[in-house]
Amino acid sequence: MKKRIGLAQVGIGYWGKNLLRNFAALDGVDLIMACDQREGVLSAVADQFPYAQTTSIYRDLLDSTDVDAIVIATETPQHAPLAKMALEAGKHVFVEKPMAQTTDDARELVRLSEEKNLRLMVGHLLLYHPAFRYVEDLAKSGELGDVYYLYSQRVNLGIVRDKENAFESLAPHDLSVALQLIDAKPVAVSASGQAYLRPGVQDVVFATVYFEGGKMANLHTSWLDPHKIRKVTVVGSRKMAVIDDVAASEKVRLYDKGVDVSKADYADYVEAMTLRSGDIHIPKINMTEPLRMECEHFIDCIRTGDTPRSDGRNGLAVVEMMEAAGVSLANGGAQVPV
Ligand SMILES: NC(=O)c1ccc[n+]([C@@H]2O[C@H](COP(=O)([O-])OP(=O)(O)OC[C@H]3O[C@@H](n4cnc5c(N)ncnc54)[C@H](O)[C@@H]3O)[C@@H](O)[C@H]2O)c1
């Protein structure tokens, strides 16, 4: 029989509602407590989940012996302090992205979770998205060849945040994907952007992550844009893939395109380049709600003791790139080592 997991969540705002709904629906999960600072939110939760306790005091979650795991979906600056308190109280932690705002805080969370043998998982949702999993499998199996570079666009006329800029809010997703698809270590980041709506909070950021061996990931993030685009283009030596998450179906297109280079005459160093423009393949992908898969994975890892796909170390790697991007933003787009 599956061990039942007692779960509590702090932060039931726009995104937290989705997490709560998914976790509460999982087999073998008991929703023990929900915490938010807003009274109206708590009464709505009490209506929807009458069996769960509601509180505005985070300490109640830490002190409850029925709570095995805490889900943190507050605004970003709260992530690290609340996650640290939860780990210190002996709870497994699911924390929304980004895991922390500084690498020091992220490292401390990793250290604590490993020392206490607790699961620490970050909400890098795309790592649970069937379309991204499909392309990741292609990259890892060698089907794309050597992945040279990728670029992503995550833009919209969307939620304008004040406690984090557009890059901090949107880029963790694409950074976590870049780490999976590019088989090399990130070495530097350059980022430039502008704050048009609020002083000091960039609404649009263009960033490039440089990896060992000359590989690159370029990210365009913005909440001030007429288009709604969530697209990643991956260019490999054999094939190229495009993941379009806004498309209702046909989320992945695989292009048999590339340039084959062969040394025709070694003596003269004459290189022959042949353009290859073959078929475009649209694979059938069985779409399951990525958020449901993410929530299930966290609970499974608690039960089995397995390391989550988006564990604390994965969260730390993303925060390292974000911190470097922040320094670069403040220094006119200079390349900053990761
Ligand atoms: N994975 C994704 O695709 C995705 C999408 C959207 C947002 N997010 C992340 O989810 C997090 C929350 O975003 P949101 O849009 O839901 O924000 P939000 O402002 O709508 O909700 C945050 C909630 O947390 C509550 N809160 C804050 N501090 C608290 C505290 N100390 N104790 C109790 N309650 C507290 C607030 O009252 C609010 O209801 C952010 O970190 C964001 O990056 C992730």
The ligand as a Tripos MOL2 file, in Angstrom:
@<TRIPOS>MOLECULE
LIG
   44    48     1     0     0
SMALL
NO_CHARGES

@<TRIPOS>ATOM
      1 N1          5.9320   27.2150  -12.8520 N.am      1 LIG1
      2 C1          5.2460   28.1280  -13.4930 C.2       1 LIG1
      3 O1          4.9430   27.9800  -14.6640 O.2       1 LIG1
      4 C2          4.8290   29.3710  -12.7680 C.ar      1 LIG1
      5 C3          3.8560   30.2040  -13.3140 C.ar      1 LIG1
      6 C4          3.4950   31.3430  -12.5980 C.ar      1 LIG1
      7 C5          4.1120   31.6370  -11.3890 C.ar      1 LIG1
      8 N2          5.0680   30.7990  -10.8950 N.ar      1 LIG1
      9 C6          5.7460   31.0920   -9.6270 C.3       1 LIG1
     10 O2          4.8370   30.9560   -8.5640 O.3       1 LIG1
     11 C7          5.1410   31.8730   -7.5240 C.3       1 LIG1
     12 C8          3.8950   32.6360   -7.1310 C.3       1 LIG1
     13 O3          3.4620   33.4000   -8.2420 O.3       1 LIG1
     14 P1          1.9660   33.9390   -8.3030 P.3       1 LIG1
     15 O4          1.7850   34.5330   -9.6340 O.co2     1 LIG1
     16 O5          1.0300   32.8820   -7.8450 O.co2     1 LIG1
     17 O6          2.0350   35.1140   -7.1950 O.3       1 LIG1
     18 P2          0.8150   35.7440   -6.3900 P.3       1 LIG1
     19 O7          1.2930   37.0690   -5.9260 O.co2     1 LIG1
     20 O8         -0.4430   35.6500   -7.1870 O.co2     1 LIG1
     21 O9          0.6380   34.7820   -5.1330 O.3       1 LIG1
     22 C9          1.5050   34.7540   -4.0450 C.3       1 LIG1
     23 C10         0.6900   34.4380   -2.7950 C.3       1 LIG1
     24 O10         1.5880   34.1850   -1.7210 O.3       1 LIG1
     25 C11         1.0410   34.7830   -0.5300 C.3       1 LIG1
     26 N3          2.1620   35.0000    0.4120 N.ar      1 LIG1
     27 C12         3.3040   35.6770    0.1890 C.ar      1 LIG1
     28 N4          4.1250   35.6000    1.2490 N.ar      1 LIG1
     29 C13         3.5070   34.8350    2.1660 C.ar      1 LIG1
     30 C14         3.8390   34.3880    3.4770 C.ar      1 LIG1
     31 N5          5.0070   34.7020    4.0520 N.pl3     1 LIG1
     32 N6          2.9550   33.6170    4.1440 N.ar      1 LIG1
     33 C15         1.7560   33.2920    3.5780 C.ar      1 LIG1
     34 N7          1.3980   33.6900    2.3370 N.ar      1 LIG1
     35 C16         2.2550   34.4500    1.6330 C.ar      1 LIG1
     36 C17         0.3760   36.0600   -1.0240 C.3       1 LIG1
     37 O11        -0.6080   36.5090   -0.1160 O.3       1 LIG1
     38 C18        -0.2170   35.5990   -2.3550 C.3       1 LIG1
     39 O12        -1.5330   35.1140   -2.2300 O.3       1 LIG1
     40 C19         6.2540   32.7800   -8.0740 C.3       1 LIG1
     41 O13         7.4660   32.3790   -7.5400 O.3       1 LIG1
     42 C20         6.2580   32.5150   -9.5550 C.3       1 LIG1
     43 O14         7.5690   32.5910  -10.0970 O.3       1 LIG1
     44 C21         5.4170   29.6710  -11.5530 C.ar      1 LIG1
@<TRIPOS>BOND
     1     1     2 1
     2     2     3 2
     3     2     4 1
     4     4     5 ar
     5     4    44 ar
     6     5     6 ar
     7     6     7 ar
     8     7     8 ar
     9     8     9 1
    10     8    44 ar
    11     9    10 1
    12     9    42 1
    13    10    11 1
    14    11    12 1
    15    11    40 1
    16    12    13 1
    17    13    14 1
    18    14    15 2
    19    14    16 1
    20    14    17 1
    21    17    18 1
    22    18    19 2
    23    18    20 1
    24    18    21 1
    25    21    22 1
    26    22    23 1
    27    23    24 1
    28    23    38 1
    29    24    25 1
    30    25    26 1
    31    25    36 1
    32    26    27 ar
    33    26    35 ar
    34    27    28 ar
    35    28    29 ar
    36    29    30 ar
    37    29    35 ar
    38    30    31 1
    39    30    32 ar
    40    32    33 ar
    41    33    34 ar
    42    34    35 ar
    43    36    37 1
    44    36    38 1
    45    38    39 1
    46    40    41 1
    47    40    42 1
    48    42    43 1
@<TRIPOS>SUBSTRUCTURE
     1 LIG1         1 GROUP 0 **** ****
